[in-house]
Amino acid sequence: MVKSKSIYLLFLIPFFLIIILLFIFTPVKEALVFQYQNSGKTLAYIPISEGNTFQMKYTHSIHLSDVVESYEVTGDRQIKQYELMYEDFAIGMPENASGGETFEQKNGKYYLKNMDRKFPSFDLRTGKVRANHTLIFLEKEYPLSRVIKPGTWVRIKIARINLWQMWKGVNMLE
């Protein structure tokens, strides 16, 4: 009787360990993920869904004025840039719209609207000196320097993450 219980436990314990591991490593949540370089290592994330929008705000290194890039999450896990706002014409800033885009000037700011630029991901080196890269989501601002060391190269993308990645990464909304 004791032997049959031991054999039963020998099969039952690995079975439950496999179930637990599958549960931990199966992607369960859609997120905007900030990965270390192109390593796949999640540094930070925010839970996000198709149709959600977010902005990346930073201080332009030459003009020292704010630039805000607006993005939308598409159904195929792409990031679509739909608007760009900036305050100064000069090096590195567009002077006009192209291909269905519109250009507006309002309250001293310039807007490039109706953009339809889709990316599977984009890379960003977080600013060390003045850029102060900030994620804007649901009208709240989250400085990247709170969770990512300034000067770090990050890849930003939409991905399904698992419980392990959520435990290791930092939920920027918390």
N, C-alpha and C positions, 0 to 999 in steps of 0.2 A: 504494500500500500504506500509506504514512504517513497519507494523507488518510482512509482507511477506519478506521484505528486512532483517529485524532483524533475522527471522527464518533462512533465507538463509545464513546469515553470521554465525549464530550459528553452522551450519553444515559445512560451507566452511572453517572456521578458524581451527577447529580440523583436518580436512582432510589435509590441508596444513602442519600443525604441524607434523602429522604422516609421511607425505612424506619427510619432512625435517629430521626428526629423523631417518627414514630408510636410507636416503642418508648419514647421518653422521655416522651411526653405521654399515653399510654394509661393510665388508672387500673388499677393492678395489686394494690394492697394495701388491705385494710379497716383503718380506723384510727379511734381516738377523736381528733378533731381540735380543736385550740384555734386559732380564727381571730381575726384582728384585727377587732374590731367586727363588722360585717356585710359586710365587703369581700371575703370569700373568701380572703384572704391567710393562709396557714398559718403560724402562729408556732411551734407545737409539736404533736407527735402521739405516740401510742403505738399500736403494732400491736395490734389487738383482733379478736375473732371473736364470732359469735353465741353467746350463753349466757355469755360472760365477764361478770364483775362488777367493779365498781370503786366506790370511795367518795371523797367530797369531805369533807375535814375542815377546820373553821375554828374560830376563837375568836369567840364571839358578842360583838358590840361593847358590849352593855350588861351582860350577866351575867359576861363574861370567863371563860366556861367553854366546853369543847369541844362542838361539834355535829358529828355525822357523818351524812351523807346517803348511802344505799346505792343503787346503780343496777345494772341488768342490760341487756346489749345484746340486743335482740330481732331476729328474723329479717328484719324489714322495715326495718332501720336506725333503729329508734326507741330511745330511752333510757327505760327503765322504772324509776321510783323505787319500791323495794319496802320501804324501811325508813328511819326517822329516829330517831337517838339524841341525847338532850340531857340536861343535868344540872340545869337550873333552869327552874322554871315562872316565867314572867313575860312581859313584852312580847315579842310576836312568836313565841311558842312555843305549839303546840296543847295544849289541856288534856284532850282526849278523842279517841277514835277515831270514825270515821264510815264508813258504807257498806261493811261487810265487813272493815274494818280492826280490828286489836286493839291495845289499850293495855296495856303492862306496866311495872311498876316493879321493878328488880332491881339490887342493889348500889349504891343511891343514884343510879341513872340511870333515865331514862324512855325507853321504846321505843314507837314507833308502827310496827306490823308489818302484814304482808299488804297493803301499799299496792299499788295497781295504777294508777299515774299515768304515762302515756306522753307523751313529748315528741319531736318531730323534732329539737329542739335546745333548749338553754337558755343564757341570757346570764348573765355573771358579771363584776362589776368586782372585780378582784383587790385585796385589802386593802393599804392604804398603812401603816397604823399597827399594828394588833394582829391582824387576822384570820388572817394566816399561812395562807392557803389551801393545802391540801396534797392531792395526789392519792394515794390508796392503791390500789395494783394489785399483785396476787399477793403480798400481805402486806408490801410494801415501800412506804415513804413517799417522795414526790417533791414537795418544796415548789415551788409554781408560781413563786415569786420567783426561783428559780434560772434560769428560762428566759423569764419574762414579767415585764416591768417592773411593779412594784406600782402600782396605780391604773389599770391598763389594762382596758378593756372587752373581754372576749372572748366569742365565741360557741362553745359546746361542742356537737359533733355527731358522729355516726358517718358516715363518708364513705369512698369508695374514693379513694385518692390515687395520683398517678403518680410516676415517678422524679424528675421535676423538683421536685415539692412535697417529696419526701423529702429531696432534696439541700438545698433552701432552708430547710426547717423543721428543728426540733430534735427528734430522737427522745429523749423524756424517759427512756427506759430505758437509754440509753447514757451 
